[in-house]
Amino acid sequence: MMQSPCRGDRVWCPPPPAAVGLNVADFLTCGDFTTASVFLPRPVRLSKFGNSPAPGIPGVNFRTQSLSGGHFGAVAPVAISTFTERNVPELRIPPDEQEGLVKLQSISEEVASHLLAALETAANRAETDGLVVGDLTEIAGLSRRDQEQILDTLLSLYRVRAFSEVDLDDFVSDVCGSMISAKRADFFASTENIEAFTHRLGKFMGIRALDRGAKATVLRYAHERTVHGLRILTDARPIFGNDVTAPPEAIVINHTLKLSYHYSGKIKEAFFAFDDQDLAELKKAVERAELKAASLSALLVKSQMKVFKLS
């Protein structure tokens, strides 16, 4: 890893789109770049990878730009302009996610306390790395729609922080700074209001079970390639005799496994021919993997280890 010349300025990178349900480019802007947005692989340090797959980001490659004798990776697809200390990207909260933070700031202390307790209970009870509004108890004074917006925003922020591996206090501070920069009329930005919101957001971002779930999501995508879809195509191919004008003499049945996957910022496809024996072997391998997973889960549960079923 090479030290960035940014002298401590934090640079943020969100998790993969599939993990967050958002366009990752929405999270960052940079004032002096010619492009609308740029995101980098780690805070403070920029990775020296060249044109290689981005670790932990399925379907993303690094493109490099020469800088002070070194090469510093920026995640494709973006065009890189001159990188200077004054145009370091900053965390930007997308407008839809800002709504959740505005609502979180506006609710009363009593409602916030009930919501925090509901989130902690649901997260501790969850068996997957995901959480939906239906998992939460209803709260007087807070509509289901507002609950959902706040929850979606918090889960997105948890995943951004988990991927960036940033200290909680710094992350909360930058989120508040981003909201102040947005200059929304419905977000109260006085010193007193920001101090109160920083304290509240710190509590909501400090739920350990949600933090574990976010890390589980990030780890799930920490592969060079991740599967997008699977399909087995079955077709019959005729076998003709010497006279091709006559009806086929026999038929051979073929299977084709169509595998689509994320790689280098694109969805790619690969096709594999299967016969009946191959299908039987694949089925056997899948069943064996399921048995091994169940065995490992049972062992870990006995040791009181939390086992996530990835959603």
ABEGO torsion letter per residue (X at the ends): XBBBAAGGBBBBBBBBAAAAGBBAAAABBBAABABABBBBABBGBBBBAEBBBBBGBBGBBBBBBBBGGBBBBBBOBBBBBBBBAAABBBBBBBAAAAAAAAAAAABBAAAAAAAAAAAAAAAAABABABBBAAABBBBBGBBAAAAAAAAAAAAAAAAAAAAAGBBAAAAAAAAAAAAAAAGBAABBABAAAAAAAAAAAAAAAABAAAAAAAAAAAAAABBABBBABBBBBBBBBBBBBABAABBBABBBBBBBBBBBBBBGGBBBBBBBBBBAAAAAAAAAAAAAAAAAAAAAAAAAAAAGBBBBBBX
